Amino acid sequence: MPLVAMRFHGAYPRVPGHWQRFASQLRDLGFDLSAAQAVGILYDDPAFTPEHRIRYDCCVVDPGFPAHRLRGALRHEIMRPGEYAQLDVAGAYPVVAEGMFSIASLWLPQARRTPAASPAYEIHRRPPWNDQGLFEVTVLMALR
């Protein structure tokens, strides 16, 4: 799935603010967010990665936005195909992190599966830039 992405660094509690900055960048370029599908990409486990080095990409599914119109930290990205464990979560952003932890620590061992060396994804069911810190997402963790 083609995406327009922007990379952020810092602890996961900063994610709601990342979405606000990302949406502002897109609006400044004339990107129509009214029907945009938001996708978050999580690369790092905070148990191993120092908070200031955690990478998180705010993305929207790319409807064909021309590369020459992207500026600054905006870039094209691709959602990786594969097999994923999924869990629907809703609430403040820490609930999303708890969903990831639940998949990794509870479901994976019971299912006798291991995570793949691929990022995890959040498929947002509500635009994360329009809420007051509330998220409705489907969390996807890649499997081997």
N, CA, C and O atoms as CSV, one atom per row, in Angstrom:
chain,resi,resn,atom,element,x,y,z
A,1,MET,N,N,0.851,-1.172,0.000
A,1,MET,CA,C,0.000,0.000,0.000
A,1,MET,C,C,0.899,1.238,0.000
A,1,MET,O,O,1.746,1.370,0.884
A,2,PRO,N,N,0.743,2.134,-0.953
A,2,PRO,CA,C,1.563,3.347,-0.995
A,2,PRO,C,C,1.095,4.361,0.048
A,2,PRO,O,O,-0.102,4.546,0.268
A,3,LEU,N,N,2.063,5.005,0.680
A,3,LEU,CA,C,1.781,5.965,1.750
A,3,LEU,C,C,2.568,7.255,1.535
A,3,LEU,O,O,3.609,7.266,0.879
A,4,VAL,N,N,2.047,8.337,2.100
A,4,VAL,CA,C,2.809,9.568,2.288
A,4,VAL,C,C,3.118,9.606,3.774
A,4,VAL,O,O,2.213,9.526,4.604
A,5,ALA,N,N,4.419,9.732,4.115
A,5,ALA,CA,C,4.856,9.566,5.498
A,5,ALA,C,C,5.703,10.734,5.978
A,5,ALA,O,O,6.273,11.490,5.192
A,6,MET,N,N,5.762,10.852,7.311
A,6,MET,CA,C,6.647,11.813,7.957
A,6,MET,C,C,7.174,11.161,9.228
A,6,MET,O,O,6.395,10.696,10.060
A,7,ARG,N,N,8.501,11.124,9.381
A,7,ARG,CA,C,9.153,10.468,10.523
A,7,ARG,C,C,9.237,11.414,11.722
A,7,ARG,O,O,9.544,12.598,11.586
A,8,PHE,N,N,8.956,10.855,12.893
A,8,PHE,CA,C,9.090,11.570,14.158
A,8,PHE,C,C,9.940,10.723,15.094
A,8,PHE,O,O,10.021,9.505,14.938
A,9,HIS,N,N,10.569,11.365,16.059
A,9,HIS,CA,C,11.361,10.672,17.074
A,9,HIS,C,C,10.879,11.103,18.451
A,9,HIS,O,O,10.482,12.251,18.652
A,10,GLY,N,N,10.919,10.179,19.386
A,10,GLY,CA,C,10.549,10.486,20.767
A,10,GLY,C,C,9.631,9.419,21.336
A,10,GLY,O,O,9.195,8.507,20.633
A,11,ALA,N,N,9.351,9.550,22.606
A,11,ALA,CA,C,8.538,8.563,23.327
A,11,ALA,C,C,7.119,8.500,22.761
A,11,ALA,O,O,6.609,9.481,22.221
A,12,TYR,N,N,6.494,7.333,22.892
A,12,TYR,CA,C,5.149,7.134,22.348
A,12,TYR,C,C,4.091,8.091,22.909
A,12,TYR,O,O,3.134,8.387,22.194
A,13,PRO,N,N,4.205,8.591,24.144
A,13,PRO,CA,C,3.205,9.574,24.589
A,13,PRO,C,C,3.161,10.846,23.737
A,13,PRO,O,O,2.200,11.610,23.826
A,14,ARG,N,N,4.177,11.081,22.922
A,14,ARG,CA,C,4.205,12.267,22.048
A,14,ARG,C,C,3.452,12.062,20.735
A,14,ARG,O,O,3.287,13.009,19.966
A,15,VAL,N,N,2.991,10.834,20.467
A,15,VAL,CA,C,2.347,10.515,19.194
A,15,VAL,C,C,1.153,11.419,18.868
A,15,VAL,O,O,1.052,11.863,17.724
A,16,PRO,N,N,0.240,11.717,19.805
A,16,PRO,CA,C,-0.875,12.615,19.431
A,16,PRO,C,C,-0.404,13.961,18.860
A,16,PRO,O,O,-1.002,14.472,17.914
A,17,GLY,N,N,0.646,14.525,19.420
A,17,GLY,CA,C,1.199,15.769,18.889
A,17,GLY,C,C,1.832,15.583,17.517
A,17,GLY,O,O,1.772,16.480,16.677
A,18,HIS,N,N,2.439,14.419,17.286
A,18,HIS,CA,C,3.008,14.125,15.967
A,18,HIS,C,C,1.919,14.184,14.897
A,18,HIS,O,O,2.123,14.741,13.818
A,19,TRP,N,N,0.755,13.600,15.210
A,19,TRP,CA,C,-0.339,13.593,14.239
A,19,TRP,C,C,-0.802,15.013,13.921
A,19,TRP,O,O,-1.130,15.310,12.773
A,20,GLN,N,N,-0.832,15.886,14.915
A,20,GLN,CA,C,-1.237,17.272,14.672
A,20,GLN,C,C,-0.250,17.970,13.734
A,20,GLN,O,O,-0.662,18.671,12.810
A,21,ARG,N,N,1.054,17.779,13.969
A,21,ARG,CA,C,2.071,18.404,13.114
A,21,ARG,C,C,2.039,17.827,11.698
A,21,ARG,O,O,2.178,18.561,10.719
A,22,PHE,N,N,1.858,16.527,11.596
A,22,PHE,CA,C,1.785,15.876,10.288
A,22,PHE,C,C,0.609,16.421,9.475
A,22,PHE,O,O,0.766,16.781,8.309
A,23,ALA,N,N,-0.560,16.476,10.098
A,23,ALA,CA,C,-1.753,16.981,9.403
A,23,ALA,C,C,-1.549,18.432,8.962
A,23,ALA,O,O,-1.965,18.812,7.867
A,24,SER,N,N,-0.924,19.225,9.791
A,24,SER,CA,C,-0.656,20.619,9.449
A,24,SER,C,C,0.249,20.714,8.221
A,24,SER,O,O,0.010,21.537,7.337
A,25,GLN,N,N,1.282,19.880,8.160
A,25,GLN,CA,C,2.175,19.855,6.994
A,25,GLN,C,C,1.407,19.501,5.722
A,25,GLN,O,O,1.586,20.136,4.683
A,26,LEU,N,N,0.552,18.482,5.813
A,26,LEU,CA,C,-0.220,18.072,4.637
A,26,LEU,C,C,-1.193,19.157,4.192
A,26,LEU,O,O,-1.316,19.435,2.999
A,27,ARG,N,N,-1.886,19.771,5.152
A,27,ARG,CA,C,-2.821,20.851,4.798
A,27,ARG,C,C,-2.092,21.989,4.100
A,27,ARG,O,O,-2.609,22.563,3.142
A,28,ASP,N,N,-0.890,22.319,4.578
A,28,ASP,CA,C,-0.100,23.393,3.963
A,28,ASP,C,C,0.228,23.098,2.499
A,28,ASP,O,O,0.426,24.020,1.707
A,29,LEU,N,N,0.285,21.820,2.142
A,29,LEU,CA,C,0.564,21.432,0.758
A,29,LEU,C,C,-0.702,21.279,-0.075
A,29,LEU,O,O,-0.633,20.970,-1.265
A,30,GLY,N,N,-1.854,21.494,0.547
A,30,GLY,CA,C,-3.108,21.345,-0.171
A,30,GLY,C,C,-3.635,19.929,-0.210
A,30,GLY,O,O,-4.513,19.619,-1.015
A,31,PHE,N,N,-3.113,19.062,0.646
A,31,PHE,CA,C,-3.557,17.672,0.711
A,31,PHE,C,C,-4.928,17.628,1.375
A,31,PHE,O,O,-5.100,18.166,2.469
A,32,ASP,N,N,-5.898,16.999,0.735
A,32,ASP,CA,C,-7.253,16.903,1.272
A,32,ASP,C,C,-7.317,15.786,2.309
A,32,ASP,O,O,-7.220,14.609,1.958
A,33,LEU,N,N,-7.480,16.142,3.573
A,33,LEU,CA,C,-7.528,15.158,4.658
A,33,LEU,C,C,-8.942,14.673,4.968
A,33,LEU,O,O,-9.123,13.818,5.834
A,34,SER,N,N,-9.943,15.206,4.273
A,34,SER,CA,C,-11.329,14.877,4.628
A,34,SER,C,C,-11.656,13.396,4.482
A,34,SER,O,O,-12.492,12.876,5.221
A,35,ALA,N,N,-11.016,12.715,3.550
A,35,ALA,CA,C,-11.279,11.281,3.364
A,35,ALA,C,C,-9.996,10.461,3.476
A,35,ALA,O,O,-9.958,9.311,3.039
A,36,ALA,N,N,-8.950,11.040,4.058
A,36,ALA,CA,C,-7.653,10.367,4.124
A,36,ALA,C,C,-7.672,9.222,5.127
A,36,ALA,O,O,-8.254,9.335,6.206
A,37,GLN,N,N,-7.034,8.126,4.760
A,37,GLN,CA,C,-6.876,6.967,5.647
A,37,GLN,C,C,-5.522,7.086,6.341
A,37,GLN,O,O,-4.480,7.035,5.687
A,38,ALA,N,N,-5.537,7.245,7.667
A,38,ALA,CA,C,-4.304,7.386,8.437
A,38,ALA,C,C,-3.725,6.022,8.813
A,38,ALA,O,O,-4.449,5.079,9.134
A,39,VAL,N,N,-2.391,5.954,8.761
A,39,VAL,CA,C,-1.656,4.742,9.130
A,39,VAL,C,C,-0.446,5.184,9.952
A,39,VAL,O,O,0.300,6.069,9.534
A,40,GLY,N,N,-0.254,4.575,11.112
A,40,GLY,CA,C,0.943,4.810,11.914
A,40,GLY,C,C,1.893,3.642,11.747
A,40,GLY,O,O,1.461,2.494,11.637
A,41,ILE,N,N,3.198,3.931,11.729
A,41,ILE,CA,C,4.199,2.867,11.632
A,41,ILE,C,C,5.093,2.952,12.867
A,41,ILE,O,O,5.683,3.992,13.158
A,42,LEU,N,N,5.179,1.833,13.582
A,42,LEU,CA,C,6.000,1.742,14.790
A,42,LEU,C,C,7.193,0.841,14.495
A,42,LEU,O,O,7.025,-0.308,14.085
A,43,TYR,N,N,8.390,1.365,14.703
A,43,TYR,CA,C,9.602,0.628,14.375
A,43,TYR,C,C,10.316,0.050,15.589
A,43,TYR,O,O,11.040,-0.937,15.457
A,44,ASP,N,N,10.132,0.632,16.753
A,44,ASP,CA,C,10.986,0.310,17.888
A,44,ASP,C,C,10.197,-0.125,19.113
A,44,ASP,O,O,9.058,0.293,19.320
A,45,ASP,N,N,10.818,-0.962,19.913
A,45,ASP,CA,C,10.270,-1.427,21.180
A,45,ASP,C,C,10.855,-0.544,22.284
A,45,ASP,O,O,12.073,-0.517,22.457
A,46,PRO,N,N,10.015,0.180,23.038
A,46,PRO,CA,C,10.545,1.073,24.067
A,46,PRO,C,C,11.267,0.340,25.197
A,46,PRO,O,O,11.947,0.976,26.002
A,47,ALA,N,N,11.132,-0.982,25.271
A,47,ALA,CA,C,11.883,-1.741,26.266
A,47,ALA,C,C,13.365,-1.821,25.898
A,47,ALA,O,O,14.207,-2.071,26.760
A,48,PHE,N,N,13.686,-1.606,24.608
A,48,PHE,CA,C,15.066,-1.717,24.150
A,48,PHE,C,C,15.631,-0.414,23.600
A,48,PHE,O,O,16.836,-0.174,23.681
A,49,THR,N,N,14.775,0.417,23.048
A,49,THR,CA,C,15.224,1.645,22.384
A,49,THR,C,C,15.065,2.832,23.326
A,49,THR,O,O,13.992,3.012,23.903
A,50,PRO,N,N,16.104,3.646,23.496
A,50,PRO,CA,C,15.970,4.851,24.322
A,50,PRO,C,C,14.843,5.743,23.788
A,50,PRO,O,O,14.648,5.844,22.577
A,51,GLU,N,N,14.104,6.388,24.698
A,51,GLU,CA,C,12.930,7.187,24.315
A,51,GLU,C,C,13.215,8.182,23.199
A,51,GLU,O,O,12.409,8.318,22.279
A,52,HIS,N,N,14.335,8.876,23.260
A,52,HIS,CA,C,14.621,9.921,22.272
A,52,HIS,C,C,14.961,9.348,20.895
A,52,HIS,O,O,15.054,10.099,19.924
A,53,ARG,N,N,15.148,8.033,20.798
A,53,ARG,CA,C,15.480,7.405,19.516
A,53,ARG,C,C,14.331,6.604,18.906
A,53,ARG,O,O,14.472,6.056,17.813
A,54,ILE,N,N,13.201,6.533,19.601
A,54,ILE,CA,C,12.057,5.779,19.085
A,54,ILE,C,C,11.557,6.452,17.808
A,54,ILE,O,O,11.329,7.661,17.774
A,55,ARG,N,N,11.391,5.642,16.758
A,55,ARG,CA,C,10.918,6.145,15.462
A,55,ARG,C,C,9.438,5.820,15.292
A,55,ARG,O,O,8.991,4.711,15.586
A,56,TYR,N,N,8.690,6.809,14.813
A,56,TYR,CA,C,7.263,6.639,14.546
A,56,TYR,C,C,6.951,7.432,13.290
A,56,TYR,O,O,7.287,8.612,13.197
A,57,ASP,N,N,6.309,6.790,12.326
A,57,ASP,CA,C,5.907,7.477,11.102
A,57,ASP,C,C,4.405,7.711,11.104
A,57,ASP,O,O,3.623,6.776,11.273
A,58,CYS,N,N,4.010,8.952,10.916
A,58,CYS,CA,C,2.618,9.292,10.640
A,58,CYS,C,C,2.465,9.207,9.128
A,58,CYS,O,O,3.293,9.732,8.384
A,59,CYS,N,N,1.401,8.541,8.674
A,59,CYS,CA,C,1.213,8.343,7.233
A,59,CYS,C,C,-0.258,8.485,6.864
A,59,CYS,O,O,-1.146,8.387,7.711
A,60,VAL,N,N,-0.485,8.716,5.591
A,60,VAL,CA,C,-1.804,8.580,4.990
A,60,VAL,C,C,-1.639,7.751,3.730
A,60,VAL,O,O,-0.597,7.797,3.075
A,61,VAL,N,N,-2.679,6.989,3.394
A,61,VAL,CA,C,-2.647,6.237,2.145
A,61,VAL,C,C,-2.531,7.258,1.016
A,61,VAL,O,O,-3.273,8.239,0.970
A,62,ASP,N,N,-1.602,7.012,0.121
A,62,ASP,CA,C,-1.288,7.954,-0.952
A,62,ASP,C,C,-2.255,7.792,-2.120
A,62,ASP,O,O,-2.273,6.750,-2.776
A,63,PRO,N,N,-3.062,8.825,-2.381
A,63,PRO,CA,C,-3.987,8.758,-3.515
A,63,PRO,C,C,-3.320,9.147,-4.832
A,63,PRO,O,O,-4.004,9.355,-5.834
A,64,GLY,N,N,-1.991,9.248,-4.838
A,64,GLY,CA,C,-1.270,9.652,-6.047
A,64,GLY,C,C,-0.701,11.048,-5.927
A,64,GLY,O,O,-0.530,11.736,-6.934
A,65,PHE,N,N,-0.406,11.478,-4.711
A,65,PHE,CA,C,0.160,12.806,-4.491
A,65,PHE,C,C,1.536,12.862,-5.155
A,65,PHE,O,O,2.384,12.021,-4.857
A,66,PRO,N,N,1.782,13.827,-6.048
A,66,PRO,CA,C,3.038,13.872,-6.803
A,66,PRO,C,C,4.256,14.059,-5.892
A,66,PRO,O,O,4.243,14.880,-4.974
A,67,ALA,N,N,5.304,13.282,-6.166
A,67,ALA,CA,C,6.525,13.338,-5.356
A,67,ALA,C,C,7.140,14.733,-5.341
A,67,ALA,O,O,7.685,15.154,-4.321
A,68,HIS,N,N,7.062,15.452,-6.448
A,68,HIS,CA,C,7.681,16.777,-6.500
A,68,HIS,C,C,6.971,17.793,-5.592
A,68,HIS,O,O,7.522,18.857,-5.312
A,69,ARG,N,N,5.759,17.473,-5.133
A,69,ARG,CA,C,5.033,18.378,-4.233
A,69,ARG,C,C,5.358,18.122,-2.761
A,69,ARG,O,O,5.063,18.957,-1.906
A,70,LEU,N,N,5.964,16.970,-2.462
A,70,LEU,CA,C,6.346,16.672,-1.084
A,70,LEU,C,C,7.565,17.505,-0.720
A,70,LEU,O,O,8.483,17.657,-1.525
A,71,ARG,N,N,7.572,18.039,0.484
A,71,ARG,CA,C,8.718,18.845,0.902
A,71,ARG,C,C,9.037,18.576,2.361
A,71,ARG,O,O,8.249,17.981,3.096
A,72,GLY,N,N,10.208,19.031,2.754
A,72,GLY,CA,C,10.631,18.838,4.131
A,72,GLY,C,C,10.796,17.360,4.450
A,72,GLY,O,O,11.432,16.617,3.702
A,73,ALA,N,N,10.222,16.948,5.556
A,73,ALA,CA,C,10.372,15.564,6.030
A,73,ALA,C,C,9.346,14.617,5.407
A,73,ALA,O,O,9.367,13.421,5.701
A,74,LEU,N,N,8.458,15.117,4.561
A,74,LEU,CA,C,7.461,14.247,3.927
A,74,LEU,C,C,8.104,13.399,2.839
A,74,LEU,O,O,8.961,13.873,2.093
A,75,ARG,N,N,7.683,12.143,2.757
A,75,ARG,CA,C,8.244,11.241,1.756
A,75,ARG,C,C,7.224,10.158,1.423
A,75,ARG,O,O,6.227,9.994,2.126
A,76,HIS,N,N,7.479,9.435,0.363
A,76,HIS,CA,C,6.659,8.273,0.030
A,76,HIS,C,C,7.200,7.056,0.770
A,76,HIS,O,O,8.408,6.933,0.976
A,77,GLU,N,N,6.319,6.173,1.161
A,77,GLU,CA,C,6.657,4.954,1.894
A,77,GLU,C,C,5.712,3.867,1.399
A,77,GLU,O,O,4.687,4.168,0.787
A,78,ILE,N,N,6.043,2.625,1.654
A,78,ILE,CA,C,5.202,1.490,1.265
A,78,ILE,C,C,4.901,0.655,2.506
A,78,ILE,O,O,5.802,0.350,3.288
A,79,MET,N,N,3.629,0.287,2.685
A,79,MET,CA,C,3.268,-0.643,3.751
A,79,MET,C,C,3.644,-2.036,3.275
A,79,MET,O,O,3.256,-2.459,2.186
A,80,ARG,N,N,4.400,-2.741,4.098
A,80,ARG,CA,C,4.921,-4.047,3.711
A,80,ARG,C,C,3.841,-5.119,3.744
A,80,ARG,O,O,3.071,-5.196,4.701
A,81,PRO,N,N,3.779,-5.948,2.703
A,81,PRO,CA,C,2.816,-7.052,2.722
A,81,PRO,C,C,3.291,-8.142,3.677
A,81,PRO,O,O,4.480,-8.239,3.979
A,82,GLY,N,N,2.376,-8.940,4.137
A,82,GLY,CA,C,2.744,-10.050,5.007
A,82,GLY,C,C,1.571,-10.536,5.824
A,82,GLY,O,O,0.433,-10.105,5.636
A,83,GLU,N,N,1.870,-11.438,6.729
A,83,GLU,CA,C,0.871,-11.977,7.646
A,83,GLU,C,C,0.976,-11.201,8.956
A,83,GLU,O,O,2.073,-10.984,9.472
A,84,TYR,N,N,-0.167,-10.786,9.487
A,84,TYR,CA,C,-0.189,-9.943,10.674
A,84,TYR,C,C,-1.180,-10.471,11.710
A,84,TYR,O,O,-2.245,-10.984,11.368
A,85,ALA,N,N,-0.806,-10.333,12.983
A,85,ALA,CA,C,-1.768,-10.490,14.073
A,85,ALA,C,C,-2.425,-9.128,14.219
A,85,ALA,O,O,-1.761,-8.104,14.060
A,86,GLN,N,N,-3.722,-9.099,14.518
A,86,GLN,CA,C,-4.386,-7.799,14.637
A,86,GLN,C,C,-5.270,-7.745,15.865
A,86,GLN,O,O,-5.785,-8.755,16.346
A,87,LEU,N,N,-5.427,-6.515,16.356
A,87,LEU,CA,C,-6.257,-6.266,17.529
A,87,LEU,C,C,-6.858,-4.871,17.393
A,87,LEU,O,O,-6.138,-3.913,17.111
A,88,ASP,N,N,-8.165,-4.748,17.590
A,88,ASP,CA,C,-8.824,-3.443,17.577
A,88,ASP,C,C,-8.741,-2.841,18.973
A,88,ASP,O,O,-9.044,-3.506,19.964
A,89,VAL,N,N,-8.327,-1.569,19.047
A,89,VAL,CA,C,-8.233,-0.862,20.321
A,89,VAL,C,C,-8.826,0.528,20.171
A,89,VAL,O,O,-8.843,1.097,19.079
A,90,ALA,N,N,-9.314,1.068,21.282
A,90,ALA,CA,C,-9.873,2.424,21.288
A,90,ALA,C,C,-9.587,3.064,22.634
A,90,ALA,O,O,-9.722,2.431,23.682
A,91,GLY,N,N,-9.189,4.329,22.591
A,91,GLY,CA,C,-8.936,5.073,23.812
A,91,GLY,C,C,-7.780,6.029,23.621
A,91,GLY,O,O,-7.384,6.332,22.496
A,92,ALA,N,N,-7.236,6.504,24.745
A,92,ALA,CA,C,-6.060,7.373,24.699
A,92,ALA,C,C,-4.881,6.575,24.144
A,92,ALA,O,O,-4.909,5.345,24.160
A,93,TYR,N,N,-3.850,7.257,23.656
A,93,TYR,CA,C,-2.780,6.554,22.967
A,93,TYR,C,C,-2.116,5.441,23.792
A,93,TYR,O,O,-1.709,4.443,23.197
A,94,PRO,N,N,-1.981,5.545,25.102
A,94,PRO,CA,C,-1.390,4.417,25.843
A,94,PRO,C,C,-2.134,3.093,25.635
A,94,PRO,O,O,-1.534,2.027,25.775
A,95,VAL,N,N,-3.421,3.143,25.305
A,95,VAL,CA,C,-4.181,1.916,25.040
A,95,VAL,C,C,-3.653,1.237,23.771
A,95,VAL,O,O,-3.651,0.009,23.680
A,96,VAL,N,N,-3.211,2.028,22.803
A,96,VAL,CA,C,-2.642,1.463,21.579
A,96,VAL,C,C,-1.373,0.694,21.927
A,96,VAL,O,O,-1.180,-0.432,21.468
A,97,ALA,N,N,-0.514,1.297,22.733
A,97,ALA,CA,C,0.713,0.625,23.154
A,97,ALA,C,C,0.390,-0.653,23.936
A,97,ALA,O,O,1.071,-1.666,23.773
A,98,GLU,N,N,-0.632,-0.612,24.774
A,98,GLU,CA,C,-1.042,-1.810,25.513
A,98,GLU,C,C,-1.525,-2.901,24.564
A,98,GLU,O,O,-1.314,-4.086,24.821
A,99,GLY,N,N,-2.169,-2.507,23.472
A,99,GLY,CA,C,-2.598,-3.478,22.472
A,99,GLY,C,C,-1.412,-4.189,21.844
A,99,GLY,O,O,-1.430,-5.407,21.664
A,100,MET,N,N,-0.379,-3.419,21.511
A,100,MET,CA,C,0.842,-4.021,20.959
A,100,MET,C,C,1.461,-4.982,21.967
A,100,MET,O,O,1.856,-6.094,21.617
A,101,PHE,N,N,1.541,-4.543,23.223
A,101,PHE,CA,C,2.116,-5.377,24.268
A,101,PHE,C,C,1.309,-6.655,24.445
A,101,PHE,O,O,1.878,-7.726,24.656
A,102,SER,N,N,-0.016,-6.547,24.358
A,102,SER,CA,C,-0.879,-7.724,24.499
A,102,SER,C,C,-0.618,-8.746,23.401
A,102,SER,O,O,-0.539,-9.945,23.668
A,103,ILE,N,N,-0.486,-8.276,22.180
A,103,ILE,CA,C,-0.190,-9.198,21.078
A,103,ILE,C,C,1.159,-9.876,21.329
A,103,ILE,O,O,1.279,-11.098,21.235
A,104,ALA,N,N,2.176,-9.063,21.651
A,104,ALA,CA,C,3.534,-9.591,21.787
A,104,ALA,C,C,3.692,-10.519,22.988
A,104,ALA,O,O,4.346,-11.557,22.886
A,105,SER,N,N,3.107,-10.158,24.111
A,105,SER,CA,C,3.366,-10.931,25.328
A,105,SER,C,C,2.328,-12.004,25.625
A,105,SER,O,O,2.626,-12.965,26.335
A,106,LEU,N,N,1.115,-11.861,25.097
A,106,LEU,CA,C,0.063,-12.833,25.397
A,106,LEU,C,C,-0.286,-13.711,24.198
A,106,LEU,O,O,-0.222,-14.938,24.283
A,107,TRP,N,N,-0.654,-13.086,23.087
A,107,TRP,CA,C,-1.142,-13.865,21.954
A,107,TRP,C,C,-0.033,-14.645,21.249
A,107,TRP,O,O,-0.198,-15.831,20.963
A,108,LEU,N,N,1.098,-13.988,20.967
A,108,LEU,CA,C,2.172,-14.659,20.231
A,108,LEU,C,C,2.628,-15.955,20.911
A,108,LEU,O,O,2.715,-16.984,20.241
A,109,PRO,N,N,2.923,-15.941,22.224
A,109,PRO,CA,C,3.336,-17.197,22.852
A,109,PRO,C,C,2.248,-18.275,22.821
A,109,PRO,O,O,2.542,-19.449,22.601
A,110,GLN,N,N,0.994,-17.875,23.042
A,110,GLN,CA,C,-0.103,-18.856,23.019
A,110,GLN,C,C,-0.301,-19.446,21.632
A,110,GLN,O,O,-0.619,-20.627,21.493
A,111,ALA,N,N,-0.115,-18.634,20.617
A,111,ALA,CA,C,-0.290,-19.086,19.235
A,111,ALA,C,C,0.979,-19.743,18.687
A,111,ALA,O,O,0.999,-20.236,17.559
A,112,ARG,N,N,2.038,-19.742,19.506
A,112,ARG,CA,C,3.335,-20.295,19.097
A,112,ARG,C,C,3.850,-19.630,17.812
A,112,ARG,O,O,4.313,-20.288,16.881
A,113,ARG,N,N,3.748,-18.319,17.809
A,113,ARG,CA,C,4.213,-17.514,16.681
A,113,ARG,C,C,5.278,-16.555,17.183
A,113,ARG,O,O,5.387,-16.309,18.384
A,114,THR,N,N,6.054,-16.019,16.269
A,114,THR,CA,C,7.057,-15.020,16.607
A,114,THR,C,C,6.875,-13.811,15.702
A,114,THR,O,O,6.411,-13.939,14.569
A,115,PRO,N,N,7.241,-12.641,16.204
A,115,PRO,CA,C,7.117,-11.451,15.361
A,115,PRO,C,C,8.162,-11.452,14.254
A,115,PRO,O,O,9.268,-11.960,14.435
A,116,ALA,N,N,7.811,-10.891,13.131
A,116,ALA,CA,C,8.744,-10.737,12.016
A,116,ALA,C,C,9.580,-9.478,12.229
A,116,ALA,O,O,9.219,-8.606,13.018
A,117,ALA,N,N,10.672,-9.400,11.532
A,117,ALA,CA,C,11.528,-8.211,11.592
A,117,ALA,C,C,10.946,-7.152,10.665
A,117,ALA,O,O,11.578,-6.744,9.690
A,118,SER,N,N,9.757,-6.724,10.979
A,118,SER,CA,C,9.028,-5.747,10.184
A,118,SER,C,C,8.374,-4.774,11.150
A,118,SER,O,O,8.099,-5.145,12.292
A,119,PRO,N,N,8.119,-3.557,10.735
A,119,PRO,CA,C,7.446,-2.641,11.658
A,119,PRO,C,C,6.021,-3.087,11.955
A,119,PRO,O,O,5.435,-3.884,11.224
A,120,ALA,N,N,5.486,-2.561,13.035
A,120,ALA,CA,C,4.068,-2.749,13.361
A,120,ALA,C,C,3.300,-1.563,12.787
A,120,ALA,O,O,3.858,-0.488,12.569
A,121,TYR,N,N,2.023,-1.781,12.551
A,121,TYR,CA,C,1.198,-0.734,11.938
A,121,TYR,C,C,-0.031,-0.452,12.786
A,121,TYR,O,O,-0.524,-1.313,13.515
A,122,GLU,N,N,-0.505,0.769,12.670
A,122,GLU,CA,C,-1.800,1.173,13.221
A,122,GLU,C,C,-2.651,1.632,12.043
A,122,GLU,O,O,-2.280,2.570,11.336
A,123,ILE,N,N,-3.764,0.991,11.832
A,123,ILE,CA,C,-4.707,1.433,10.811
A,123,ILE,C,C,-5.791,2.204,11.563
A,123,ILE,O,O,-6.559,1.620,12.328
A,124,HIS,N,N,-5.846,3.497,11.345
A,124,HIS,CA,C,-6.759,4.354,12.113
A,124,HIS,C,C,-8.166,4.313,11.530
A,124,HIS,O,O,-8.367,4.523,10.334
A,125,ARG,N,N,-9.126,4.040,12.391
A,125,ARG,CA,C,-10.532,4.015,11.973
A,125,ARG,C,C,-11.175,5.390,12.107
A,125,ARG,O,O,-12.253,5.622,11.560
A,126,ARG,N,N,-10.538,6.292,12.818
A,126,ARG,CA,C,-10.956,7.700,12.925
A,126,ARG,C,C,-9.726,8.556,12.701
A,126,ARG,O,O,-8.629,8.162,13.096
A,127,PRO,N,N,-9.876,9.710,12.082
A,127,PRO,CA,C,-8.698,10.554,11.842
A,127,PRO,C,C,-8.023,10.952,13.161
A,127,PRO,O,O,-8.667,11.567,14.011
A,128,PRO,N,N,-6.758,10.619,13.348
A,128,PRO,CA,C,-6.087,10.920,14.609
A,128,PRO,C,C,-5.806,12.402,14.820
A,128,PRO,O,O,-5.473,12.810,15.932
A,129,TRP,N,N,-5.932,13.215,13.775
A,129,TRP,CA,C,-5.679,14.650,13.895
A,129,TRP,C,C,-6.944,15.422,14.273
A,129,TRP,O,O,-6.855,16.623,14.528
A,130,ASN,N,N,-8.111,14.787,14.320
A,130,ASN,CA,C,-9.358,15.483,14.651
A,130,ASN,C,C,-9.847,15.246,16.065
A,130,ASN,O,O,-10.816,15.874,16.489
A,131,ASP,N,N,-9.207,14.362,16.802
A,131,ASP,CA,C,-9.696,13.996,18.126
A,131,ASP,C,C,-8.928,14.713,19.228
A,131,ASP,O,O,-7.886,15.323,18.987
A,132,GLN,N,N,-9.448,14.629,20.403
A,132,GLN,CA,C,-8.780,15.196,21.564
A,132,GLN,C,C,-7.981,14.099,22.273
A,132,GLN,O,O,-8.190,13.825,23.455
A,133,GLY,N,N,-7.073,13.484,21.535
A,133,GLY,CA,C,-6.227,12.457,22.120
A,133,GLY,C,C,-6.860,11.081,22.179
A,133,GLY,O,O,-6.330,10.194,22.848
A,134,LEU,N,N,-7.985,10.878,21.494
A,134,LEU,CA,C,-8.632,9.566,21.473
A,134,LEU,C,C,-8.366,8.896,20.142
A,134,LEU,O,O,-8.418,9.530,19.087
A,135,PHE,N,N,-8.081,7.603,20.205
A,135,PHE,CA,C,-7.721,6.847,19.010
A,135,PHE,C,C,-8.614,5.627,18.880
A,135,PHE,O,O,-8.992,5.007,19.873
A,136,GLU,N,N,-8.945,5.292,17.637
A,136,GLU,CA,C,-9.601,4.035,17.296
A,136,GLU,C,C,-8.772,3.426,16.191
A,136,GLU,O,O,-8.773,3.911,15.060
A,137,VAL,N,N,-8.055,2.348,16.526
A,137,VAL,CA,C,-7.129,1.769,15.562
A,137,VAL,C,C,-7.204,0.249,15.553
A,137,VAL,O,O,-7.622,-0.386,16.522
A,138,THR,N,N,-6.792,-0.301,14.442
A,138,THR,CA,C,-6.508,-1.723,14.348
A,138,THR,C,C,-4.981,-1.823,14.349
A,138,THR,O,O,-4.312,-1.307,13.454
A,139,VAL,N,N,-4.450,-2.487,15.356
A,139,VAL,CA,C,-3.019,-2.687,15.507
A,139,VAL,C,C,-2.632,-3.948,14.747
A,139,VAL,O,O,-3.284,-4.983,14.884
A,140,LEU,N,N,-1.569,-3.866,13.942
A,140,LEU,CA,C,-1.087,-4.997,13.168
A,140,LEU,C,C,0.365,-5.277,13.519
A,140,LEU,O,O,1.215,-4.392,13.412
A,141,MET,N,N,0.653,-6.508,13.939
A,141,MET,CA,C,2.029,-6.908,14.215
A,141,MET,C,C,2.407,-8.021,13.247
A,141,MET,O,O,1.730,-9.047,13.179
A,142,ALA,N,N,3.491,-7.820,12.496
A,142,ALA,CA,C,3.918,-8.784,11.491
A,142,ALA,C,C,4.373,-10.086,12.143
A,142,ALA,O,O,4.994,-10.090,13.205
A,143,LEU,N,N,4.043,-11.196,11.469
A,143,LEU,CA,C,4.371,-12.531,11.973
A,143,LEU,C,C,5.326,-13.237,11.028
A,143,LEU,O,O,5.356,-12.977,9.825
A,144,ARG,N,N,6.112,-14.146,11.613
A,144,ARG,CA,C,6.962,-15.039,10.804
A,144,ARG,C,C,6.249,-16.355,10.647
A,144,ARG,O,O,6.769,-17.266,10.004
